[in-house]
Amino acid sequence: MAVPKRKTSKAKRNSRQSANMKKNAPGLSICPQCHEPKLPHRVCPNCGHYDGKDVVGE
């Protein structure tokens, strides 16, 4: 089994983990039907509308 020969330095560890810190939260858009925040290009979880059509409550 592979075992590290040396302890990974703080600089090496932090530079590897810094790529995850650059990620941003997804932007929210406003549903035109119920005016609640929702993820873009997805069905509104509150009212079930997408692209002006009722797709969940059929």
Helices and strands as residue ranges (DSSP letters): H 10-21, E 29-30, E 37-38, E 49-50, E 53-54
